[in-house]
Amino acid sequence: MLFLIPFFAFALSVPGFQLLESLDEKKQGREFLQLIWDTNLVISDIEAATYLEKLGHSLVTYSRNPRKHFGFFFLEDNSINAFAGPYGYIGVHTGMLLSSDSESELAGVLSHEISHVTQNHLVRFSEKVEKQNYLLLASAVAAVLVNNGQASEAILTSTIAGTLQKNINFTREHEWEADRIGAEMLQKSGFDPQGMANFFKKLKDSNNAQEFLQSHPLSINRIADSLQRSARAPDVSKKSSFEYTTIRAKLYYQKNQQIELQKDKEITYYMQAYQAFDKQNYQSAKRYVDKLLLLNSNKSSNILAGRIAAKLGDIALAQQYFNKNHGIEEDEASIYYAAKAYLDNQKIRSGIAILKPFLRVNHGSYGSYKLLALLYLKQGNTGRSHIQSAKALVTQGKFDKAIGHYQRAKALASSQDLYDIIGANIGRLQQTLDLYKN
C-alpha cells in the first residue's frame, strides 16, 4: 500500500513541452481534485494553504514550463510524502513539512514534484494506461489517504499491484530528471539548491519516509549527484521565511499539543502567543504578541495580533494589524481574518464589504468562499450565500454540486441582471461537464 499515493509521478518523460493541457488532462485533474478533497485531509488553515500556493507558484515561475496549470495543498498526514497529480495538482503531507529543517528543503521537494509535471511525465502515463485503470488507480490514492480498509483491500489485486510495480521500475530515470531540473529551479528562485540533496540524504535514515522512498526511488548515486550539483552552485540562498517557520511551528503544536523548543526569540514569542490564543487566554496572548511585535512586525505576527485584538473586542485595532499586510497585492489570509473578525463581532455588513471586493477580482481559496457564504447567510441573503457556496465547490472540482447551488440561487435572484449572471455561470459549468462526457 505504501507506493500507491504518488503513483502519478511515475510516467514516461517526453521530449519538448505541452504548453496547454488537453481536455482529457483537465478532466482527470478535476476528478483527482475531488478525490483528494473527499478525504477530508486537506488542511483548512488559510495561512498554511495560501503560503503553500504562493511558494509553489513562485517556484513555477522559474520552471521550464511556467504556463502549466498548478495547484498546491497540504494534507494532514504524518508520513513524509508528497505527490504530483494530473493537471498539476501537488500535495504535500504535513509530515513532510515537519521533517524539513529549512524552507529550502520544502522548496526542494516542491521543485521535484513540479518538474514531474513540466516534463510531462504525468501526461504520458495517462496516455499509456487505459482510462479505466487510470481512474481506478486515482481512487486508490484516495482510499489510502482515508485509510479505508475495505477500499484498500479491493484495489490490492495482483493486476493493479503489478501495473504499479511495473511503472515504479520504469521511472527511475525520471527521478533523476526531476532532481536535475528541480535543483536548477531552486537556484534560479534564490533557494539553496542543496536543500533538495540534504533532504534526500536525510530520508535514507528516516523510518517514516517509506512511502516517499517507495514512490520516489532513491539511490546513493542520486544523493551524491544532487550533493555535487548543489555544491557547484553559487551560494546566493535566502534564509527561511518567518512565515514558513510559524506555519511549521503551528502544525507541530497542533499535532503534539506543546510548543517545540526554539532558539529564536521571535518564534518563541509567536508560539507562546499562539498557544495562549488557542487556549482562549487572550490577555496572556496579547502580552506575548506585543513582545513579538517589538522585535518583528511582519505578516504572520500582524495576523496573530489582529486575531487576538478581535477576540478582545477591539475590532478597530484588529483591522489596523490586518491592513499592515496589504502592499502591492492584498493578502488573502489577512482579508479572511479581517472579515472573520467582523463576523465574530456581529458586524456582518462590514465583513461582506471587505471580503466581497477581494473575491470579485481574485481567485480565492475554498475557505474564503465558504466564509463569504456564511456572512451572506447571517445577513439573511440566502441566494448570494448559495452563489458563494457554488464557487467554493468549484475550487474542489465538484461542478455538479456547484450547479445545484447556482440553481437554488437563480430561483431566489432579486434582479434580472443577477438572474442572467447566475444562468451564465451554470451554462459554463454545464458546458465543461458536457465536454468531459464526450
N, C-alpha and C positions, 0 to 999 in steps of 0.2 A: 504493500500500500504506500510505502514511503515515496515511491517515484512517480505517483500519479499527478500530484498537484501542478508542477510546472511543465507538463509534457509539451505544451505548445511551443516551448523554447527549443524543441528538438526538430528542426526542419532543415531541409536542404538549402544551402546557400545558392544564390544565383548571381550571374554577372549583371551589372547595371542596376538601375533602381526603378521602382514603381512609384511615380510621383503621386498619383491619385489612386486611392483604394477602390477596388472593384465593388460592385453591388453585393456580390456574394460575401466578400470580406466584411462589409458593413453589417450585413445580416448576421453573420457569425459573431461579430463583435457585440451586437445588441443582445443576442441570445446568451453569450458568455457573461455579459454585464448583469443580466437578470439573474443568472445562476449565482454569481458572486454576492449580489445584494440579498438573495433569498437565504443565504447562510446566516444572516443577521450578525455577521462578524465584522462588517465594515465599521471602522472607528468613526463615531459621531462627533467627537471633539473637533470643533470647527477650526481651531488654531492648528491642530495637527493635520487636518485634511487640507487646508489651504496652504500650509507650509510645504507639504509634500508635492502638491500640484505646482507650486511656484518653483521649487527646487528642480523637479523633473523637467518642466518646460524650459527652465534656464539652461539645463544641460542639452536639451533637444536643439536649442539654438545653435550649438556648436557641433551637432551631429552631421553625418554625411548626407542626411536627407531630412532637413528641418520642416519640410512641408507635410510630412506624415502626420496623421492624427494620433494623439496620445491622450491618455487619461491615467491618473495615478491615485492609489488609495492604500491606506493602512488597513490590515486585518488583524483582529485581536487573536493572536495565536503565539504560543510561547516558543515554537520551533524556529530555528534560524533558517529562514527561507524567503525567497522572492520568486516571482514568475511573470512571464510575459504572455498575454493572451491576444487573440485576434483583434484587429482594429487598434492596436497599440495600447490596450489596457494593461497596466502594470501594477501588480500587487506586491506589497511589502509586509511581511509578518512583523508584529511588534517585537517578537523575539530577535529578529534581525536588527532592529533599531537598538534594542537594549544591549546587544552583544557588540555593537560598534563602539569604538573609543574616540572617534572623531567624525566630523561631518564629511571629511574626505573619504572615509570608509563607506559611509552610507551613499555618498555620491558615486563611489566606485561601483557599488552593486547596481545602482540605477543605470549607470552608463553601460554596464554589461548587458542589462536587460533591454535597454533602448537599442543597443547595437543589434540584438537579435531581430528587432522589428525593422530597423532601417536597412538591414542587409537582406530583408525579405525571407528569412528563414521560415517564418510562420506561414507566409503565403504559399510557398512551395509545398509545405507539409499538408496544408488543407487541400491543395490540388492533387497531391499524391494519393491520399487515402480517400475512400468513399465517403460521401457526405454523411451517411448514416453512422459510420464508425466515428467520424469526427465529432458529431454531436453527442454520441454516446460517451466518448471519452471526455467531452466537456462536462457532461453530467457527473462523470467520475470525480472531477475536480471538486464539484460542489458536495458530493457525497462524503469525500474525505474531510473537507473543511468543517462540515457539521457533525462529523463523527457518527454518521448514520450506519449502524451495524448491518442492518438488513440490506440497505442500498449497496454498501461496500461489498457484502458477500455476493450480491447478484452480479456485480461487474467483474469480480475476480474469476473469470473463466479463463481457460487456457488460451483461447483465441485472442482475447483482449490483452492478457498479460504478455503473450508472445509478440503481439503487434507493438506494444510499448517498449519491450526489451529490444526489439529489432531497431527501433528508432533511436534508443539510447546509444546502442552500439554504433550507430551510423553517424552520430553527430558530434563526435569528439573534436573533429576539425573545426566545427562551428563555434565551439567553446574557445578555441584558440583565436579565431577571428574576432569574436565578441570581446575577448581580453584586449587584443591589439587596438581595435577601433575604440573601445571604451576608454583605454588609457590615453589615447590621443584626444578624446573628448574632454577628459579630466584636465589635461594640461592646458588646452585652449580656454577652458572655463575658469582657470585660476585655482582649481583644487589640486591637492598634492597627488600626482599620478601614482605615488607609492601606496596611496590609500587602498586601492584595489588589491595590490600584491600583498600588503600586510594583512588584509582581511582574509584573503585566501589561505595565507600561511597559518593564521590563527584557526581557521576552520578545520585544518587537519588534526588538531588536538582537541576538538570540541565533541563531546558526546551528544550534544543537542543539535548537531548540524547534519545529521544523516540524510534528511530529506533534500537539503541543498546539494550534498555531495552525490547523492544518487542521481539527481536530475541535472547537475552541472558537473560532469566528470572532471575531477582534479587529478593532477599528477605532479610529482616532484619537478619534472621538466617544465610544466606550465608555471608553477610558482617561481622557479628560478628564472624563467624567461621574463615573467612580469617584473620581478625584482630588478633584473638587469636593465630592462627597458626604462623603468621609472628612475633608476639611478643615473641614467644618461640624461634625463630631462633636467632643464634648469629649475632651480628652487625658487619658484615665484608663488608658492602656495599661500592661501589665506587661512587664517585661523577659523576654528569652528565658530559659527554664529551663536549669539546668545539665544536666539530662537530655537536652534537645534538643541542646545543644552537644556533649555527649560522644558521642551516637549519630551525629550528623553527622560528627564528627571521626574516629570509628572507621570509618565507611563510606569516608571519604576515604583513610584509611590502608590499608584492605583493597583498595581499588581501585588505589592508587598505590605501595603498599609504602614509604611515607615519611610522616612527620608534617607536617601543614600548619602553617605558621608562625602562631603566635598571640601576641597582645599580653598576654593574660591569664595570670597565673602559674598559676592553678588548673588550667585546661585543659591548659597546657603540662606540668605535673607529671603530670596524669592520663594524657596520651598518652605521656609518657616511660615511665610505669609500665606502660601497656598494651603498648607496643612491646616492652619488656623481657620482659613476661609472654608475649607471642606468640612471642618467640624463646627461651623457656624459661630466661631469665636471672632466676630467681625472687628471688635475693638483691638484685640490682640493682633489680628491680621493687618490692621491699619498701621500699628506701631512698626511691624516688620517691614511693610511695604514702604513706609516713609523713610526708613533707613536705606532701603534699596534705592529709592529714587534719588537720594543724596549722592549715591555712587554711580547710578546708571539709569537714565531716563530713556528707555527705548521702547520698541513696540510691545514686547512681552510684558515688561513692567508696567507700562501705561494701561494695558488691557486689564491686568490684575488689579491695579489701583482703581480703575474705573468700576470694576465689578464689586470691589469692596465698598467703595463710596455709595454705589447704588443700593447695596444691602443695608447700609446705614441711613438710607433715606435722603442722601444729599445728591439728588439727581443732576443738579447743575454742575457740581464738581465732577461727577462721573462723566458727563458729556465733555468736559474740558480735557479730561485724560484721553478719552476716545478720539477726540478731534486732533490731538497731537500727532496721531499716526497717519494723517492724510497729507501726503505730499503731492507729487505729480499725479499719482493714482490713489484712489481711495482704497483702503484696506478692508477686505470683506469681513474678516474676523472682528475688526473694530466696529464696523457698521452693524454687524449681527448683535454684538453685545450692547451697543448703544440702543438698538431697537428693543432688545430683551429687557434692558434696564427700565425703559418706559413701560413695557408690558408689566413688569413686576411691581411698578409703582402706579398701575392703573391709569396710565396716560396713553391710551390706545391710539388716539389720533396722531400723537407725536411719534409713536413707534412706526406707524404706517408711513408717515411723512419722511422718515429718514431711510427706511428700507426699500420702499417702492421705487424711488428715483434711481437707486443703485441698480436694482434688478431690471429696470427698464432698459438700461444701456450696457449691462454686463451679463455674462453667463454665470449665474450664481451656482452655489453648491446646493445639494439636497436640503441641508439644514436651513439655509436662508429662505428657500421657497416654503418650507414647512412652517417656519416662524411667521412669515407674512400671511400664510393661510390661517394660522391661529389668531393673528391680530385681527384679520377681517372677520373671523368667526366671533371673536369677542365684541367686535363692533356691531354685530348683527347683520353683516353683509355676506350672506351665505353664498351668493352667486360668485363673488370675487374670491371667496375662500376656495371654492371648487376650482377656479382658474389656477390659483397658485398650487393647489394640490396636484393638478394635472401637470404643471411644469416640473414639480418635484419628481413625479413618476417618470417623466421623460428622461431626467438625469439618471434614472435607474434602468432605462431601456424598456420600461413597461408601457408601451404605446397603447395597448388595448385598454388598460385600466385608465390611462390618461384620457383617452377618448370618452370614456364613461363619465369622468368628472367634467369634461368640457360640455358634454351633452346636458348634464344637470345644470351647469352654469348657463347654458344657452336658454334653457326653459325659464330661467329666472332673470334674464337680461332686461335691464331697465331702459334701454335705448336701442334704436335700430343700428347705430354705429357699433355698439358693443356686441350686439347680436351677429352682425356681419363679421366682426373680427374673430369671434369665437368660432363661427362657421368656417372661416378660412383656416384657422388652426386645426380644426377637425379634418378638413379636407387634406391638408398637408400630411398629417399623420396617417390618414387612411390611404392616401396615395403611396406613401412609403411602404406601408404594410402590404398593399396590393402588389407593389413591385417585388417585394420579398417572396410573395407567394408564387409569382410567375417564373 
